[in-house]
């Protein structure tokens, strides 16, 4: 995913695989390019959420819930500078550790009337 925070930074967030084994970790690669001088990175916070969608066709209703699974904070990002004229860039390459318990996080599924996804 790439985008621009106007007059602040360009950012790129990359996760190499869409599917990740349960209880493992997600490798992440985040690059931030400042669009003006004097900007610094204090920390990068990654949130992992579980989205539940339960439907009842008999009643014609759907219930959507979001469960906060984890939050991981990264500080002291590696700074890569490119030339004297360039504003440089910050790059974070690390892993987000997923829970190893089904109580804290369940797997993606899509069966009749139940859908569970993560973001």
DSSP file (Angstrom, degrees, kcal/mol; ACC not computed):
  #  RESIDUE AA STRUCTURE BP1 BP2  ACC     N-H-->O    O-->H-N    N-H-->O    O-->H-N    TCO  KAPPA ALPHA  PHI   PSI    X-CA   Y-CA   Z-CA
    1    1 A X              0   0    0      0, 0.0    12,-3.0     0, 0.0     2,-0.4   0.000 360.0 360.0 360.0 131.9    0.0    0.0    0.0
    2    2 A X  E     +A   12   0A   0     10,-0.2     2,-0.3     2,-0.0    10,-0.2  -0.976 360.0 141.4-129.9 144.6    1.4    3.4   -0.9
    3    3 A X  E     -A   11   0A   0      8,-2.1     8,-2.8    -2,-0.4     2,-0.4  -0.960  39.1-111.2-165.3 178.4    0.0    6.9   -0.3
    4    4 A X  E     -A   10   0A   0     -2,-0.3     2,-0.8     6,-0.2     6,-0.2  -0.986   6.0-150.6-126.8 132.9    0.9   10.4    0.7
    5    5 A X  E >>  -A    9   0A   0      4,-3.4     3,-2.3    -2,-0.4     4,-1.1  -0.907  49.5-109.2 -94.1 103.8    0.1   12.3    3.8
    6    6 A X  T 34 S-     0   0    0     -2,-0.8     4,-0.0     1,-0.3     3,-0.0   0.007  90.4  -5.7 -48.8 131.9    0.0   15.8    2.2
    7    7 A X  T 34 S+     0   0    0      1,-0.2    -1,-0.3    28,-0.1     3,-0.1   0.591 132.3  64.0  61.2  14.9    2.9   18.1    3.0
    8    8 A X  T <4 S-     0   0    0     -3,-2.3    27,-3.4     1,-0.3    28,-0.5   0.564 102.8 -24.7-124.2 -77.4    4.3   15.5    5.5
    9    9 A X  E  <  -AB   5  34A   0     -4,-1.1    -4,-3.4    25,-0.3     2,-0.4  -0.976  37.6-133.2-144.8 154.0    5.4   12.1    4.2
   10   10 A X  E     -AB   4  33A   0     23,-2.5    23,-2.9    -2,-0.3     2,-0.4  -0.877  37.1-164.9 -96.0 141.7    5.0    9.6    1.4
   11   11 A X  E     -AB   3  32A   0     -8,-2.8    -8,-2.1    -2,-0.4     2,-0.4  -0.972  20.1-170.2-135.8 151.5    4.6    6.1    2.8
   12   12 A X  E     -AB   2  31A   0     19,-2.2    19,-2.5    -2,-0.4     2,-0.5  -0.995   5.6-170.6-136.2 127.5    4.8    2.6    1.6
   13   13 A X  E     - B   0  30A   0    -12,-3.0     2,-0.4    -2,-0.4    17,-0.2  -0.983   9.4-175.3-122.3 124.6    3.7   -0.4    3.6
   14   14 A X  E     + B   0  29A   0     15,-2.5    15,-1.9    -2,-0.5     2,-0.4  -0.975  16.7 179.3-127.9 131.3    4.5   -3.9    2.4
   15   15 A X        -     0   0    0     -2,-0.4    13,-0.1    13,-0.2    -2,-0.0  -0.987  22.8-147.5-124.9 117.1    3.5   -7.3    3.7
   16   16 A X  S    S+     0   0    0     11,-0.5     2,-0.4    -2,-0.4    -1,-0.1   0.782  77.3  36.6 -62.5 -31.6    4.9  -10.1    1.5
   17   17 A X        -     0   0    0     10,-0.2    -1,-0.1     1,-0.1    10,-0.0  -0.963  57.3-155.6-126.6 139.7    2.2  -12.6    1.9
   18   18 A X  S    S+     0   0    0     -2,-0.4     2,-0.4     1,-0.1    -1,-0.1   0.851  88.1  57.7 -76.4 -34.3   -1.6  -12.2    2.3
   19   19 A X        -     0   0    0      0, 0.0     2,-0.4     0, 0.0    -1,-0.1  -0.831  68.1-176.7-100.2 134.6   -1.9  -15.5    4.1
   20   20 A X        -     0   0    0     -2,-0.4     3,-0.1     6,-0.0     6,-0.1  -0.995  31.9-107.0-130.9 133.6    0.1  -16.1    7.3
   21   21 A X    >   -     0   0    0     -2,-0.4     3,-1.8     4,-0.2     0, 0.0  -0.312  47.4 -95.0 -60.4 141.1    0.2  -19.3    9.4
   22   22 A X  T 3  S+     0   0    0      1,-0.3    -1,-0.1     2,-0.0    78,-0.1  -0.287 107.7  13.7 -56.9 134.3   -1.7  -19.1   12.7
   23   23 A X  T 3  S+     0   0    0     76,-0.5    -1,-0.3     1,-0.2    77,-0.1   0.522 105.8 104.0  79.2   6.0    0.5  -18.2   15.6
   24   24 A X  S <  S-     0   0    0     -3,-1.8    74,-2.4    75,-0.1     2,-0.3   0.099  72.4 -93.7 -96.0-148.4    3.4  -17.1   13.5
   25   25 A X  E     - C   0  97A   0     72,-0.2     2,-0.6    -3,-0.1    72,-0.2  -0.940  20.3-128.3-133.1 157.3    4.6  -13.5   12.7
   26   26 A X  E     - C   0  96A   0     70,-2.7    70,-2.5    -2,-0.3     2,-0.3  -0.917  20.9-138.9-106.8 116.4    4.0  -11.1    9.9
   27   27 A X  E     - C   0  95A   0     -2,-0.6   -11,-0.5    68,-0.2     2,-0.4  -0.589  25.8-168.5 -72.9 133.5    7.0   -9.5    8.3
   28   28 A X  E     - C   0  94A   0     66,-2.8    66,-1.7    -2,-0.3     2,-0.4  -0.928  18.1-167.5-125.0 149.9    6.5   -5.9    7.6
   29   29 A X  E     +BC  14  93A   0    -15,-1.9   -15,-2.5    -2,-0.4     2,-0.5  -0.941  13.3 179.4-136.3 110.9    8.4   -3.3    5.5
   30   30 A X  E     -BC  13  92A   0     62,-3.0    62,-3.1    -2,-0.4     2,-0.4  -0.959   5.2-173.0-118.6 127.6    7.5    0.3    6.1
   31   31 A X  E     -BC  12  91A   0    -19,-2.5   -19,-2.2    -2,-0.5     2,-0.5  -0.983   1.1-170.9-121.3 129.5    9.2    3.2    4.2
   32   32 A X  E     -BC  11  90A   0     58,-2.8    58,-3.0    -2,-0.4     2,-0.5  -0.981   2.8-167.2-119.8 126.7    8.5    6.8    5.1
   33   33 A X  E     -B   10   0A   0    -23,-2.9   -23,-2.5    -2,-0.5    56,-0.2  -0.955  20.5-133.4-115.3 114.1    9.9    9.7    2.9
   34   34 A X  E     -B    9   0A   0     -2,-0.5   -25,-0.3    54,-0.3    53,-0.2  -0.374   8.1-157.9 -67.4 143.8    9.6   13.2    4.4
   35   35 A X  S    S+     0   0    0    -27,-3.4     2,-0.3     1,-0.1   -26,-0.2   0.423  76.9  27.8-100.9  -1.8    8.3   15.9    2.1
   36   36 A X  S >  S-     0   0    0    -28,-0.5     3,-0.8    51,-0.1    -1,-0.1  -0.985  90.2 -93.1-153.2 159.2    9.8   18.7    4.1
   37   37 A X  T 3  S+     0   0    0     -2,-0.3    -2,-0.1     1,-0.2    50,-0.0  -0.278  97.7  37.1 -71.8 154.9   12.9   19.2    6.3
   38   38 A X  T 3  S+     0   0    0      1,-0.3    -1,-0.2    -4,-0.0     2,-0.2   0.398  77.3 134.2  89.9  -2.1   12.8   18.9   10.1
   39   39 A X    <   -     0   0    0     -3,-0.8     2,-0.3   -31,-0.1    -1,-0.3  -0.551  30.8-173.9 -81.1 146.9   10.4   16.0   10.3
   40   40 A X        -     0   0    0     -2,-0.2     2,-0.6     0, 0.0     0, 0.0  -0.922  24.3-123.4-133.4 161.3   11.2   13.1   12.7
   41   41 A X        +     0   0    0     -2,-0.3    35,-0.2     1,-0.2    36,-0.2  -0.935  22.5 179.2-106.4 120.4    9.6    9.7   13.4
   42   42 A X        -     0   0    0     -2,-0.6    34,-0.6     1,-0.4     2,-0.3   0.928  64.9 -32.9 -82.4 -51.7    8.7    9.2   17.1
   43   43 A X  E     -E   75   0B   0     32,-0.2     2,-0.5    33,-0.1    -1,-0.4  -0.981  47.3-130.3-163.2 160.9    7.2    5.7   16.7
   44   44 A X  E     -E   74   0B   0     30,-2.9    30,-3.3    -2,-0.3     2,-0.5  -0.989  22.6-160.9-119.8 127.6    5.3    3.4   14.4
   45   45 A X  E     -E   73   0B   0     -2,-0.5     2,-0.5    28,-0.2    28,-0.2  -0.944   1.5-163.0-115.1 125.0    2.2    1.6   15.8
   46   46 A X  E     -E   72   0B   0     26,-3.0    26,-2.7    -2,-0.5     2,-0.4  -0.923   5.7-164.7-107.1 127.2    0.8   -1.5   14.2
   47   47 A X  E     -E   71   0B   0     -2,-0.5     2,-0.5    24,-0.2    24,-0.2  -0.908   3.5-160.2-110.4 139.2   -2.8   -2.5   15.1
   48   48 A X  E     -E   70   0B   0     22,-2.6    21,-2.3    -2,-0.4    22,-1.6  -0.982  15.5-175.6-121.5 121.8   -4.2   -6.0   14.3
   49   49 A X  E     -E   68   0B   0     -2,-0.5    70,-2.1    19,-0.2     2,-0.5  -0.873  20.8-142.7-123.5 151.6   -7.9   -6.4   14.3
   50   50 A X  E     -EF  67 118B   0     17,-2.8    17,-3.0    -2,-0.3     2,-0.5  -0.956  16.3-155.1-112.5 124.4  -10.4   -9.2   13.8
   51   51 A X  E     -EF  66 117B   0     66,-3.4    66,-2.3    -2,-0.5     2,-0.4  -0.887   8.8-166.8-105.6 123.6  -13.6   -8.5   11.9
   52   52 A X  E     -EF  65 116B   0     13,-3.1    13,-2.3    -2,-0.5     2,-0.4  -0.905   7.5-175.6-110.8 135.6  -16.6  -10.7   12.6
   53   53 A X  E     +EF  64 115B   0     62,-2.4    62,-2.0    -2,-0.4     2,-0.5  -0.963   5.6 179.4-130.6 115.8  -19.8  -10.7   10.4
   54   54 A X  E     -EF  63 114B   0      9,-2.9     9,-3.5    -2,-0.4     2,-0.3  -0.965   7.2-168.7-118.4 127.1  -22.7  -12.9   11.6
   55   55 A X  E     -E   62   0B   0     58,-2.3     2,-0.5    -2,-0.5     7,-0.2  -0.877  17.3-161.6-119.9 150.7  -25.9  -13.0    9.6
   56   56 A X  E >>> -E   61   0B   0      5,-3.0     4,-1.6    -2,-0.3     5,-1.6  -0.864   5.1-173.9-126.6  94.2  -29.3  -14.4   10.3
   57   57 A X  T 345S+     0   0    0     -2,-0.5    -1,-0.1     1,-0.2     5,-0.0   0.823  83.7  61.1 -60.5 -31.2  -31.2  -14.9    7.1
   58   58 A X  T 345S+     0   0    0      1,-0.2    -1,-0.2    -3,-0.1    -2,-0.0   0.895 116.9  30.6 -61.9 -39.5  -34.4  -15.8    8.9
   59   59 A X  T <45S-     0   0    0     -3,-0.7    -1,-0.2     2,-0.1    -2,-0.2   0.557 106.0-126.4 -94.7 -10.6  -34.4  -12.4   10.6
   60   60 A X  T  <5 +     0   0    0     -4,-1.6     2,-0.3     1,-0.2    -3,-0.2   0.820  66.0 129.0  69.3  31.2  -32.8  -10.6    7.7
   61   61 A X  E   < -E   56   0B   0     -5,-1.6    -5,-3.0     2,-0.0     2,-0.4  -0.847  42.0-163.6-120.7 155.4  -30.1   -9.1   10.0
   62   62 A X  E     -E   55   0B   0     -2,-0.3     2,-0.5    -7,-0.2    -7,-0.2  -1.000   6.8-157.1-134.7 136.2  -26.3   -9.0   10.0
   63   63 A X  E     -E   54   0B   0     -9,-3.5    -9,-2.9    -2,-0.4     2,-0.5  -0.966   7.5-167.2-116.1 126.4  -24.2   -8.1   13.0
   64   64 A X  E     +E   53   0B   0     -2,-0.5     2,-0.3   -11,-0.2   -11,-0.2  -0.953  10.8 173.8-114.7 129.2  -20.6   -6.8   12.5
   65   65 A X  E     -E   52   0B   0    -13,-2.3   -13,-3.1    -2,-0.5     2,-0.4  -0.942  19.0-150.1-130.6 153.1  -18.1   -6.6   15.3
   66   66 A X  E     -E   51   0B   0     -2,-0.3     2,-0.5   -15,-0.2   -15,-0.2  -0.993   9.6-162.9-123.8 130.8  -14.4   -5.7   15.5
   67   67 A X  E     -E   50   0B   0    -17,-3.0   -17,-2.8    -2,-0.4     2,-0.6  -0.955  19.2-131.8-114.6 129.4  -12.1   -7.2   18.1
   68   68 A X  E     +E   49   0B   0     -2,-0.5   -19,-0.2   -19,-0.2     3,-0.1  -0.696  28.4 176.2 -77.7 117.8   -8.7   -5.6   18.9
   69   69 A X  E     -     0   0B   0    -21,-2.3     2,-0.3    -2,-0.6   -20,-0.2   0.901  55.6 -24.2 -91.4 -49.5   -6.2   -8.5   18.8
   70   70 A X  E     -E   48   0B   0    -22,-1.6   -22,-2.6     2,-0.0     2,-0.4  -0.994  41.8-149.9-160.5 161.8   -2.9   -6.7   19.4
   71   71 A X  E     -E   47   0B   0     -2,-0.3     2,-0.4   -24,-0.2   -24,-0.2  -0.990  15.7-171.0-136.2 128.3   -1.0   -3.5   19.1
   72   72 A X  E     -E   46   0B   0    -26,-2.7   -26,-3.0    -2,-0.4     2,-0.4  -0.985   7.8-154.9-124.7 128.8    2.8   -3.5   18.6
   73   73 A X  E     -E   45   0B   0     -2,-0.4     2,-0.4   -28,-0.2   -28,-0.2  -0.859   4.1-163.7-107.1 134.5    4.9   -0.3   18.8
   74   74 A X  E     +E   44   0B   0    -30,-3.3   -30,-2.9    -2,-0.4     2,-0.3  -0.964  11.7 178.3-116.3 131.2    8.2    0.2   17.0
   75   75 A X  E     +E   43   0B   0     -2,-0.4   -32,-0.2   -32,-0.2   -33,-0.1  -0.841  55.9  36.2-125.5 165.3   10.6    3.0   18.1
   76   76 A X  S    S-     0   0    0    -34,-0.6    -1,-0.2    -2,-0.3   -33,-0.1   0.948  75.5-158.9  59.3  54.4   14.0    4.0   16.8
   77   77 A X        -     0   0    0    -36,-0.2     2,-0.2    -3,-0.2    15,-0.2  -0.329  26.5 -99.9 -62.4 143.5   13.5    3.3   13.1
   78   78 A X  E     -D   91   0A   0     13,-0.7    13,-2.3     1,-0.1     2,-0.5  -0.463  38.2-141.8 -63.4 132.5   16.6    2.8   11.1
   79   79 A X  E     -D   90   0A   0     11,-0.2     2,-0.5    -2,-0.2    11,-0.2  -0.886  15.4-169.5-105.2 125.5   17.4    6.0    9.1
   80   80 A X  E     -D   89   0A   0      9,-2.1     9,-1.9    -2,-0.5     2,-0.4  -0.960   6.1-161.7-112.4 122.8   18.7    5.8    5.6
   81   81 A X        -     0   0    0     -2,-0.5     2,-0.5     7,-0.2     3,-0.1  -0.838   4.0-162.4-104.8 143.1   20.0    9.0    4.0
   82   82 A X        -     0   0    0     -2,-0.4     4,-0.4     1,-0.3     6,-0.3  -0.841  56.7 -36.7-127.2  94.1   20.5    9.3    0.3
   83   83 A X  S    S-     0   0    0     -2,-0.5    -1,-0.3     1,-0.1     5,-0.1   0.187  70.1 -85.3  79.5 161.1   22.7   12.2   -0.8
   84   84 A X  S    S+     0   0    0      1,-0.2    -1,-0.1    -3,-0.1    -2,-0.0   0.835 125.5  47.1 -72.2 -34.4   23.2   15.7    0.7
   85   85 A X  S    S+     0   0    0      2,-0.0    -1,-0.2    -3,-0.0    -2,-0.1   0.730  95.4  90.8 -81.2 -22.6   20.3   17.3   -1.3
   86   86 A X  S    S-     0   0    0     -4,-0.4     3,-0.1     1,-0.1    -3,-0.0  -0.377  74.8-136.3 -75.9 151.4   17.8   14.5   -0.5
   87   87 A X        -     0   0    0      1,-0.3   -53,-0.2   -53,-0.2    -1,-0.1   0.536  46.5-137.4 -81.2  -6.9   15.6   14.7    2.6
   88   88 A X        -     0   0    0     -6,-0.3     2,-0.3   -55,-0.1   -54,-0.3  -0.332  13.5-111.1  84.0-167.5   16.4   11.0    3.3
   89   89 A X  E     - D   0  80A   0     -9,-1.9    -9,-2.1   -56,-0.2     2,-0.4  -0.978   8.6-128.1-161.2 157.9   13.9    8.3    4.3
   90   90 A X  E     -CD  32  79A   0    -58,-3.0   -58,-2.8    -2,-0.3     2,-0.4  -0.915  24.1-169.3-110.2 140.1   13.0    6.1    7.3
   91   91 A X  E     -CD  31  78A   0    -13,-2.3   -13,-0.7    -2,-0.4     2,-0.5  -0.993   7.9-169.8-135.1 131.5   12.7    2.4    6.9
   92   92 A X  E     +C   30   0A   0    -62,-3.1   -62,-3.0    -2,-0.4     2,-0.5  -0.978   7.3 175.0-119.7 120.0   11.4   -0.1    9.3
   93   93 A X  E     +C   29   0A   0     -2,-0.5     2,-0.2   -64,-0.2   -64,-0.2  -0.973  32.4 113.6-123.6 114.5   11.8   -3.8    8.6
   94   94 A X  E     -C   28   0A   0    -66,-1.7   -66,-2.8    -2,-0.5     2,-0.4  -0.792  56.7 -94.6-157.5-165.1   10.5   -6.0   11.4
   95   95 A X  E     -C   27   0A   0    -68,-0.3     2,-0.6    -2,-0.2   -68,-0.2  -0.982  14.7-141.5-132.5 142.7    7.9   -8.6   12.4
   96   96 A X  E     -C   26   0A   0    -70,-2.5   -70,-2.7    -2,-0.4     2,-0.5  -0.928  27.3-137.2-100.9 118.6    4.5   -8.3   14.1
   97   97 A X  E     -C   25   0A   0     -2,-0.6   -72,-0.2   -72,-0.2     2,-0.2  -0.651  16.3-146.4 -82.0 122.7    4.2  -11.3   16.4
   98   98 A X        -     0   0    0    -74,-2.4     7,-0.1    -2,-0.5    -1,-0.0  -0.556  26.4 -94.9 -86.7 152.1    0.7  -12.9   16.3
   99   99 A X        -     0   0    0     -2,-0.2   -76,-0.5     1,-0.1    -1,-0.1  -0.286  22.6-150.7 -61.4 150.4   -1.0  -14.6   19.3
  100  100 A X  S    S+     0   0    0    -77,-0.1     2,-0.4   -78,-0.1    -1,-0.1   0.240  71.0  83.8-105.9  11.1   -0.6  -18.3   19.6
  101  101 A X    >>  -     0   0    0      1,-0.1     4,-1.5     5,-0.0     3,-0.7  -0.944  69.3-143.9-120.5 135.8   -3.9  -18.9   21.4
  102  102 A X  T 34 S+     0   0    0     -2,-0.4    -1,-0.1     1,-0.2    -3,-0.0   0.658 101.9  66.0 -68.7 -14.9   -7.4  -19.3   19.8
  103  103 A X  T 34 S+     0   0    0      1,-0.2    -1,-0.2     2,-0.0     3,-0.1   0.868 109.5  35.7 -71.0 -35.9   -8.8  -17.4   22.7
  104  104 A X  T <4 S+     0   0    0     -3,-0.7     2,-0.3     1,-0.3    -2,-0.2   0.730 134.3   7.9 -89.7 -24.3   -6.9  -14.2   21.6
  105  105 A X     <  -     0   0    0     -4,-1.5    -1,-0.3    -7,-0.1     2,-0.2  -0.916  63.0-157.6-161.6 127.2   -7.2  -14.6   17.8
  106  106 A X        -     0   0    0     -2,-0.3     3,-0.1    -3,-0.1     2,-0.1  -0.674  32.0 -97.4-104.2 165.0   -9.1  -17.1   15.6
  107  107 A X        -     0   0    0     -2,-0.2    -1,-0.1     1,-0.1     2,-0.0  -0.352  44.5 -90.0 -77.3 157.6   -8.3  -18.0   12.0
  108  108 A X        +     0   0    0     -2,-0.1     2,-0.3     7,-0.1     9,-0.2  -0.369  56.7 165.4 -58.5 142.5  -10.0  -16.4    8.9
  109  109 A X  E     -G  116   0B   0      7,-1.8     7,-3.1    -3,-0.1     2,-0.3  -0.983  29.7-165.3-157.7 156.3  -13.1  -18.3    7.9
  110  110 A X  E     +G  115   0B   0     -2,-0.3     2,-0.2     5,-0.2     5,-0.2  -0.798  31.8 144.2-145.6  99.5  -16.1  -17.9    5.6
  111  111 A X  E >   -G  114   0B   0      3,-2.4     3,-2.0    -2,-0.3     2,-0.1  -0.732  63.1 -48.0-126.2 175.6  -18.8  -20.4    6.2
  112  112 A X  T 3  S-     0   0    0      1,-0.3    -1,-0.1    -2,-0.2     3,-0.1  -0.255 125.2 -11.1 -53.1 118.2  -22.6  -20.1    6.1
  113  113 A X  T 3  S+     0   0    0      1,-0.1   -58,-2.3   -59,-0.1     2,-0.4   0.358 121.6  87.1  74.6  -2.3  -23.7  -17.0    8.1
  114  114 A X  E <   +FG  54 111B   0     -3,-2.0    -3,-2.4   -60,-0.2     2,-0.4  -0.990  45.9 172.0-132.3 129.5  -20.2  -16.5    9.6
  115  115 A X  E     -FG  53 110B   0    -62,-2.0   -62,-2.4    -2,-0.4     2,-0.4  -0.993   5.3-176.3-135.4 128.9  -17.3  -14.5    8.2
  116  116 A X  E     +FG  52 109B   0     -7,-3.1    -7,-1.8    -2,-0.4     2,-0.3  -0.991  12.1 163.4-127.4 125.6  -14.0  -13.7   10.1
  117  117 A X  E     -F   51   0B   0    -66,-2.3   -66,-3.4    -2,-0.4     2,-0.3  -0.855  22.4-139.6-132.5 167.9  -11.3  -11.6    8.5
  118  118 A X  E      F   50   0B   0     -2,-0.3   -68,-0.2   -68,-0.2   -70,-0.0  -0.954 360.0 360.0-130.2 150.0   -8.3   -9.7    9.8
  119  119 A X              0   0    0    -70,-2.1   -69,-0.2    -2,-0.3   -72,-0.1   0.280 360.0 360.0-149.2 360.0   -6.7   -6.3    9.1
